[in-house]
Amino acid sequence: MLIDDHEFEELNPIIHENEEAGFIEAENGGSFMSFLLGGIFANMIMPKKEKTIELQEIHKPNPSANLMSQEEKDFLSCIWSIEKEIKKAEKDGKWVRLYCLLQTVRHLNETEWDKFIEGNYGNQEILDQNLLVLLNYILEIKPETVYWPKVSDSVKQDLENGGLRVDLEDLSYTFNGKPLTEEPW
C-alpha cells in the first residue's frame, strides 16, 4: 500500500512521539520499549530469590529434646514387631503362634516392660501411646473368646508347663528345643 505525502505528514507526528517516548526501533524490527516491557514481565513471573537467613537467626533444637535411648528404641521396635506379627498370625490363621505372641505380650508387660510402664522417661508419652495401641488392639480382637478356643487345651497346657522359648529379635519360638509348629503336635 502506497502512502501519499499528505498521509505521511499525518503519520509523521505519531512516529516522532513514539521516538520521544522511547519506542526506538531496533535493528531486527523490535523496539527498545518492547525489550524493556519483556524484561519487566519476565521479572514478574520468575521465582523470587528467598532472603538468606543469617546464621544467628537459625534456632537450633535442644540436643537432649526427644532423643531416645537405645533401650527406648528397642522397646518401641519390639512393640511394633509384635503388633505386626499378631496381625499376620491372625490373618494367616496361625492360632498357636497367635496364642504364643499374646502370651509374650502378657509376660513382657509383667517383667521387662514394667520399667517403661511405670517409668518417667523423657519420651514417656510416646512410649505409653505405642504400648496402648498394641494393648487396645489385643483387647479389640478378643483373644479369649475368639482365638484361644481354636487352640486345644492340651497344647495350651504343654506351652504353659514350660519348654517354650522366644527370641525377641525375630520373634521366633522354640518348644522343647524344636521350632514351634501349629497343631497337631
Backbone as a ProteinNet text record, in pm:
[ID]
protein_1_A
[PRIMARY]
MLIDDHEFEELNPIIHENEEAGFIEAENGGSFMSFLLGGIFANMIMPKKEKTIELQEIHKPNPSANLMSQEEKDFLSCIWSIEKEIKKAEKDGKWVRLYCLLQTVRHLNETEWDKFIEGNYGNQEILDQNLLVLLNYILEIKPETVYWPKVSDSVKQDLENGGLRVDLEDLSYTFNGKPLTEEPW
[TERTIARY]
83.8	0	89.9	63.5	142.7	77.6	162.2	113.5	153.7	60.8	97.4	157.5	209.2	278.6	186.9	60.3	-33	-55.3	-70.2	-87.9	39.5	157.7	284.2	297.5	256.4	264.2	172.2	58.7	-31.4	28	101.5	163.5	293.6	362.2	491.6	489.4	388.3	388.8	377.9	305	294.1	429.4	502.2	635.1	728.3	724.3	811.8	774.2	645.2	602.6	651.6	645	692.5	841.4	917	1060.8	1090.9	1015.2	1037.6	997.7	898.7	851.4	938.5	1036.7	1126.2	1099.8	1008.7	982.6	1079.2	1202.5	1305.4	1319	1312.5	1319.4	1459.6	1465.7	1593.4	1621.9	1740.1	1780	1693.3	1648.1	1569.7	1420.8	1379	1239.4	1168.4	1223.6	1161.2	1196.5	1125.6	1155	1221.1	1288.3	1351.8	1246.9	1130.1	1023.6	971.3	957.7	911.5	1016.7	1144.8	1251.7	1242.4	1218.4	1207.1	1084.7	969.6	848.3	863.5	932	957.8	1040.4	1140.3	1222.2	1143	1055.8	972.1	876.4	814.6	721.6	793.6	911.3	987.7	1024.5	1056.1	1090.5	971	851.3	731.6	697.9	723.4	685.4	798.7	918.8	1031.2	1023.2	1061.3	1057.1	1154.6	1110.5	1193.3	1292.7	1408	1507.3	1468	1480.3	1447.9	1554.8	1512.9	1607.5	1693.7	1822.3	1909.9	1896.4	1898.4	1885.1	2023.4	2040.1	2166.9	2185.6	2307.4	2337.8	2281.2	2284.6	2234.9	2083.2	2010.6	1865.3	1815.8	1901	1861.1	1849.4	1732.8	1711.8	1749	1848.8	1891.9	1811.5	1761.7	1685.4	1774.1	1710.9	1781.1	1830.8	1960.8	2013.3	1954.2	1905	1851.3	1700.7	1635.4	1490.4	1455.8	1365.7	1311.6	1415.1	1531.8	1627.4	1592.7	1595.4	1560.6	1686	1683.7	1793.6	1777	1881.7	1874.2	1773.2	1763.5	1667.7	1523.8	1495.1	1361.8	1333	1431.6	1415.4	1388.8	1461.1	1440.4	1300	1252.8	1118.1	1013.8	1024	928.9	938.4	1059	1077.8	1012.4	1025.7	964.9	812.2	757.5	611.5	562	629.9	586.2	599.3	708.2	727.3	620	591.3	488.9	352.4	319	190.2	179.6	286.1	287.7	269.3	339.4	331.2	194.3	133.6	-1	-99.6	-93.2	-183.1	-159.7	-33.6	-1.2	-51.7	-30	-76.7	-228.6	-293	-439.4	-489.2	-425.6	-465.3	-439.8	-325.6	-286.9	-350.8	-421.4	-484	-384.8	-276.7	-174.5	-210.3	-301.9	-359.7	-261.3	-176.5	-76.8	23	68.6	161.1	93.7	-30.4	-103.3	-115.1	-147.2	-157.3	-23.4	85.4	218.8	255.5	222.7	250.9	175.1	49.8	-29.2	23.1	67.3	127.2	259.8	331.4	457.3	430.6	326.3	290.7	256.9	178	141.9	267	355.3	478.1	567.4	584.8	670.8	612.4	480.8	417.4	445.1	451.6	474.5	621.7	711.1	854.5	932.4	985.3	1078.4	1018.4	891.8	832	782.9	786.8	738.9	808.7	938.3	1012.1	967.8	919.7	870.3	728.8	652.9	514.9	512	595.1	595.3	708.8	782.1	898.2	861.4	964.6	948.2	1053.6	1042.6	1137.9	1102.7	1200.6	1177	1074	1062.7	967.5	854.4	818.8	720.1	587.3	546	418	419.8	528.3	541.4	542.2	615.7	622.6	484.7	415.9	282.1	184.6	186.7	93.8	112.1	236.2	262.4	223.3	250.5	210.9	58.5	-8.4	-154.4	-218.2	-157.8	-209.5	-206.8	-96.9	-85.7	-187.2	-195.5	-286	-432.9	-466.1	-603.3	-637	-540.8	-564.5	-592.1	-514.4	-534.7	-672.6	-714.2	-848.5	-957.9	-937.1	-1037.1	-1057	-950.5	-965.8	-1024	-1038.3	-1098.4	-1041	-913.1	-849.6	-908.3	-952	-1004.2	-1128.5	-1210.7	-1334.4	-1325.1	-1242.4	-1237.4	-1125.7	-1004.3	-889.1	-840	-842.6	-791.1	-870.2	-1000.4	-1070.8	-1024.3	-956.4	-907.7	-781.4	-720.6	-602.8	-650.9	-612.4	-661.8	-606.4	-680.2	-638.2	-507.6	-485.7	-360.2	-240.2	-254.2	-143.7	-119.8	-225.9	-210.3	-141.3	-180.2	-120.1	27.2	60.9	201.7	283.6	228.7	301	319.3	217.9	226.2	313.6	331.3	415.2	563.6	599.8	740.6	792.2	913.9	977.6	957.6	878.4	856.3	956	1029.2	1127.7	1101.4	1118.8	1101	1230.5	1264.8	1376.7	1315	1332.6	1268.2	1323.9	1439.7	1496.4	1411.6	1374.7	1295.8	1160.4	1126.7	1000.7	978.1	1085.7	1072.8	1059.5	982.2	955.2	1012.5	1063.2	1100.8	1026.3	987.8	919.4	996.2	1051	1137.1	1251.8	1310.2	1427.7	1396.5	1271.9	1235.6	1150.3	1156.2	1073	925.6	856.6	715.5	634.5	543.8	456.9	312.1	230.3	85.6	36.6	-86.7	-145.6	-166.5	-171.2	-148.6	1.9	31.1	171.3	240
-115.6	0	123.9	212.2	333.9	446.3	529.1	641.6	768	857.5	983.1	1076.8	1188.7	1281.5	1336.5	1356.8	1411.1	1311.1	1186.1	1082.7	1067	1080.4	1068.2	1178.4	1300.3	1411.3	1387.2	1323.7	1294.5	1189.3	1090.3	984.9	1029.9	1123.7	1169.4	1215.4	1292.5	1330	1208.4	1105.3	983.1	915.5	909.9	846.9	924.7	1060.3	1141	1126.1	1116.8	1096.9	963	857.1	724.9	725.2	795.5	802.9	875.9	982.7	1058.6	979.6	893.4	815.3	692.9	666.9	554.2	436.6	448.3	338.8	350.2	320.8	332.4	195.4	191	66.2	7.2	-123.5	-193.7	-243.2	-295.5	-340.5	-455.7	-544.6	-660.3	-630.5	-510.1	-473.5	-453.1	-493.8	-473.8	-337.2	-293.7	-164.2	-180.8	-77.4	-77.8	-92.3	-29.1	-36.3	-180	-252.8	-391.7	-476.6	-444.4	-515	-489.4	-364.6	-325.8	-390.4	-384.3	-446.1	-597.8	-660.4	-804.9	-839.7	-756.9	-779.7	-764.2	-663.1	-642.3	-759.4	-803.3	-916.3	-1042.7	-1069.9	-1187.7	-1180.8	-1060.5	-1043.2	-1071.3	-1039.1	-1062	-1210.1	-1288.7	-1430.4	-1521.2	-1473.1	-1554.4	-1567.9	-1684.6	-1700	-1604.3	-1552.3	-1459.1	-1537.2	-1480.6	-1542.2	-1519.9	-1626	-1616.1	-1534.4	-1468.1	-1394.7	-1496.7	-1476.6	-1567.9	-1543.4	-1652.2	-1643.3	-1633.1	-1533.7	-1516.9	-1630.3	-1669.3	-1782.7	-1764.1	-1644.5	-1623.4	-1632.4	-1629.1	-1638.1	-1782.3	-1878.6	-2018.7	-2066.1	-2125.4	-2177.7	-2324.5	-2356.9	-2496	-2564.5	-2688.5	-2759	-2799.3	-2814.7	-2861.1	-3002.4	-3028.3	-3160.1	-3274.4	-3249.2	-3357.9	-3377.4	-3284.4	-3293	-3405.7	-3492.2	-3601	-3701.3	-3703.9	-3807.4	-3931.5	-4043.7	-4168.2	-4249	-4312.1	-4402.4	-4529.3	-4605.3	-4731.5	-4825.9	-4818.8	-4902.3	-4866.1	-4736.4	-4692.5	-4733.8	-4719.5	-4759.9	-4909.8	-4987.9	-5133.7	-5168.8	-5098.9	-5120.6	-5094.3	-4979.4	-4945.1	-5042.6	-5080	-5174.9	-5309.1	-5352.2	-5477.8	-5469.5	-5358.7	-5339	-5346.3	-5274.1	-5270.2	-5407.6	-5478.2	-5611.4	-5708.1	-5704.1	-5793.7	-5761.6	-5634.1	-5596.4	-5647.3	-5631.1	-5678.1	-5829.8	-5902.1	-6047.9	-6097.7	-6026.8	-6064.7	-6051.4	-5942.8	-5921.7	-6026.4	-6060	-6160.5	-6298.8	-6336	-6466.1	-6474	-6365.3	-6359.9	-6376.9	-6307.7	-6314.5	-6454.1	-6513.7	-6644.1	-6762.4	-6736.2	-6845.4	-6931.2	-6870.7	-6940.5	-6921.7	-7006.5	-6986.4	-7013.7	-7114.6	-7144	-7028.3	-6980.1	-6865.9	-6743.9	-6717.2	-6603.8	-6617.2	-6736.6	-6761.5	-6730.3	-6776.2	-6752.6	-6603.9	-6534.6	-6391.5	-6314.9	-6350.7	-6282.5	-6313.1	-6436	-6470.7	-6396.6	-6374.3	-6299.2	-6155.7	-6094.1	-5956.9	-5954	-6049.5	-6056.1	-6070.4	-6161.2	-6184.3	-6059.1	-5994.7	-5875.6	-5759.2	-5746.8	-5642.2	-5661.8	-5786.8	-5816.4	-5814.3	-5822.1	-5829.6	-5713.8	-5734.9	-5640.9	-5503.8	-5498.6	-5371.2	-5293.3	-5352.9	-5288.1	-5154.2	-5146.9	-5022.1	-4911.9	-4948.3	-4847.1	-4803.1	-4893.6	-4863.1	-4768.6	-4796.8	-4715.7	-4614.2	-4604.3	-4515.9	-4371.2	-4290	-4147.4	-4104.9	-4160.8	-4131.4	-3997.7	-3938.6	-3812.4	-3826.3	-3944.6	-3972	-4062	-4049.4	-4139.5	-4138.3	-4022.2	-4013.6	-4098.1	-4093.6	-4173.4	-4321.5	-4357.6	-4498.5	-4549.3	-4470.3	-4509	-4522.3	-4426.7	-4429.9	-4555.4	-4591.9	-4709	-4838	-4846.9	-4965.6	-4974.8	-4862.3	-4863.2	-4901.8	-4863.5	-4904.4	-5056.8	-5117.7	-5263.5	-5328.6	-5280.8	-5341.7	-5323.2	-5207.8	-5185.8	-5276.4	-5298.7	-5389.1	-5530.9	-5572.8	-5706.2	-5716.4	-5613.2	-5614.5	-5620.2	-5549.9	-5546.3	-5681.8	-5759.8	-5889.4	-5996.1	-5965.2	-6055	-6197	-6212.2	-6342.6	-6453.6	-6419.6	-6524	-6591.1	-6514.5	-6572.2	-6611.2	-6542.3	-6568.1	-6663.8	-6642.2	-6717.7	-6827.9	-6806.8	-6910	-7040	-7037.9	-7165.7	-7245.5	-7181.6	-7251.5	-7331.2	-7308.4	-7384.9	-7486.1	-7612	-7716.3	-7696.3	-7743.8	-7732.7	-7806	-7918.9	-7993	-7912.9	-7840.9	-7758	-7641.2	-7577	-7466.2	-7514.7	-7632.1	-7686.4	-7717.6	-7779	-7807.5	-7678	-7575.6	-7449.2	-7382.1	-7391.7	-7329.1	-7407.9	-7536.5	-7618.1	-7589.7	-7528.1	-7493.4	-7546.1	-7512	-7557	-7460.5	-7356.1	-7258.1	-7143.9	-7114.2	-7005.5	-6912.9	-6784.1	-6685.3	-6608.4	-6585.9	-6498.5	-6364.9	-6263.7	-6134.9	-6060.1	-6098.2	-6032.5	-6058.5	-6185.1	-6217.6	-6280.1	-6281.1	-6336.3	-6479.2	-6557.2	-6698.8	-6776.1	-6882.5	-6963.2	-7102.3	-7154.7	-7296.5	-7359.3	-7482.4	-7556.2	-7685.8	-7701.5	-7815	-7828.2	-7712.5	-7711.8	-7722.9	-7740.6	-7751.5	-7630.4	-7592.3	-7479.6	-7507.8	-7407.2	-7418.9	-7448.3	-7542.2	-7576.4	-7556.6	-7550.5	-7542.8	-7682.7	-7689.5	-7819.3	-7898.5	-8026.1	-8114.1	-8126	-8155.7	-8164.1	-8277.2
0	0	0	-90.4	-101.8	-24.3	40.9	119.5	46	25.9	-37.3	66.7	23	112	220.4	186.2	283.6	399.5	368.3	471.7	553.9	488.8	560.5	663.4	627.5	720.7	840	816.6	927.3	1020.4	966.1	1046.7	1109.6	1052.8	1098.1	1243.9	1293.4	1435	1526.4	1483.6	1565.2	1575.6	1464.8	1464.6	1555.3	1546.3	1631.9	1779.2	1811.1	1950.5	2004	1922.3	1965.2	1991.6	1908.4	1930.1	2060	2088.4	2210.4	2334	2321.7	2435.6	2459.7	2373.5	2395.6	2305.9	2210.9	2117.1	2001.1	2024.2	1921.6	1856.9	1728.5	1654.1	1665.5	1695	1696.4	1556.2	1532.9	1400	1350.5	1440.2	1397.2	1393.3	1409.1	1395.1	1527.2	1641.4	1770.6	1825.2	1926.3	1983.8	2119.8	2163.4	2293.7	2403.2	2383.6	2483.1	2497.2	2384.8	2394	2465.2	2443.1	2514.5	2664.3	2699.8	2839.4	2904.8	2835.3	2889	2902.5	2807.9	2815.7	2938.3	2969.3	3088.2	3215.9	3220.3	3339	3357.1	3246.7	3252	3299.6	3244.3	3285.1	3432.3	3480.2	3620.3	3711.5	3664.2	3746.6	3758.1	3652.9	3659	3705	3707.1	3754.7	3905.5	3958.4	4104.7	4171.7	4281.7	4358.9	4443.6	4461.8	4547.9	4692.9	4771.8	4913.7	4984.4	5086.6	5169.5	5242.8	5236.7	5307.6	5457.1	5531.8	5677.3	5737.5	5814.7	5882.9	5983.3	6007.7	6094.3	6234.6	6286.8	6422.3	6430.7	6316.2	6318.3	6325.3	6298.4	6298.8	6442.8	6475.4	6609.5	6611.3	6685.9	6695.7	6805.1	6775.6	6878.6	6995.4	7107.4	7225.7	7197.8	7208.4	7171.8	7253.7	7373.4	7454.6	7432.8	7360.1	7341.3	7244.7	7286	7205.7	7155.6	7213.7	7179.7	7260.2	7194.5	7262.3	7289.1	7401.8	7433.7	7350.6	7340.4	7265.9	7330.8	7461.7	7534.4	7496.1	7485.3	7444.1	7299.1	7212.3	7072.8	7062.2	7140.5	7139.5	7187.7	7289.2	7341.7	7233.3	7166	7059.9	6943.2	6908.1	6799.5	6831.3	6953.3	6997	6990.8	7036.8	7032.2	6887.5	6799.4	6659.3	6593.4	6624	6566.7	6614.6	6742.8	6796.8	6736.6	6727	6668	6524.1	6449.1	6310.1	6304.1	6390.2	6390.4	6438.1	6532.8	6578.5	6462.8	6391.2	6277.3	6168.9	6145.6	6044.2	6085.9	6210.8	6259.4	6255.3	6290.1	6286	6142.1	6049.5	5908.6	5850.1	5885.2	5829.4	5901.7	6011.7	6086.4	6163.1	6208.7	6288.1	6435.2	6481.9	6614.8	6727.2	6712.6	6817.3	6824.7	6710	6708.7	6769.4	6733.5	6789.3	6940.3	6987.2	7130.3	7198.3	7138.5	7195.6	7193.2	7086	7078.3	7186.3	7206.6	7308.7	7448.9	7470.2	7598.7	7618.8	7509.4	7516	7559.8	7505.3	7545.1	7693.7	7738.3	7880.8	7966.8	7928.8	8005.3	8006.7	7891	7884.3	7964.6	7965.8	8047.1	8194.7	8237.1	8379.3	8417.5	8319.9	8352.6	8289.5	8171.4	8109.2	8077.5	8041	8004.4	8125.1	8240.5	8362.2	8386.2	8360.2	8382.9	8287.2	8167.6	8073.7	8109.1	8166.6	8203.5	8323.1	8421.3	8542.9	8545.4	8435.5	8431.4	8410.1	8410.6	8387.1	8285.1	8166.5	8060.7	7996.1	7929.4	7859.4	7749	7694.8	7587.5	7636.5	7762.3	7822.9	7747.9	7700.4	7630	7502.4	7428.6	7306	7339.4	7442.2	7483.2	7524.2	7605.2	7651.3	7535.5	7444.9	7332.2	7247.9	7219.2	7135.9	7206.1	7335.1	7410	7416.6	7438.7	7446	7312.8	7202.2	7071.7	7061.2	7101.6	7098	7191.1	7314.3	7412	7370.5	7316.4	7270.1	7151.8	7065	6952.4	7003	7101.4	7158.2	7221.1	7291.7	7351.2	7244.5	7133.8	7027.1	6960.7	6947.7	6879.8	6971.7	7100.4	7199.2	7190.4	7219.2	7200.3	7287.7	7408.2	7497.9	7440.6	7371.3	7318.8	7171.5	7094.9	6950.8	6911.8	6963.3	6913.2	7006.7	7134.8	7224.6	7216.9	7194.3	7178.3	7055.7	6962.8	6843.9	6872.8	6988.9	7030.7	7134.1	7113.4	7204.4	7345.5	7442.3	7582.3	7607.8	7540.3	7561.9	7514.1	7402.6	7352.4	7448.2	7493.2	7588.3	7715	7763.9	7885.6	7863.2	7748.5	7717.4	7713.7	7649.7	7637.5	7773.2	7858.6	7990.2	8086.9	8063.4	8150.7	8131	8024.2	8004.4	7872.5	7846	7722.8	7606.3	7626	7520.1	7537.9	7432.2	7433.9	7316.3	7338.1	7232.5	7213.2	7087.8	7052.9	7015	7098.5	7076.5	6955.3	6907.7	6789.8	6665.8	6643.8	6524.7	6558.5	6686.8	6736.4	6687.5	6693.3	6660.6	6791.9	6786.9	6905.9	6887.6	6998.7	7002.6	7119.1	7099.1	7204.4	7224.5	7346.5	7379.5	7279.4	7243.2	7155.6	7007.9	6970.9	6828.8	6789.4	6661	6617.9	6646	6690.5	6722.4	6596.9	6607.7	6495.3	6534.8	6435.1	6459.6	6495.1	6540.1	6571.4	6443.2	6444.4	6558.2	6588.1	6714.3	6757.5	6688
[MASK]
+++++++++++++++++++++++++++++++++++++++++++++++++++++++++++++++++++++++++++++++++++++++++++++++++++++++++++++++++++++++++++++++++++++++++++++++++++++++++++++++++++++++++++++++++++++++++

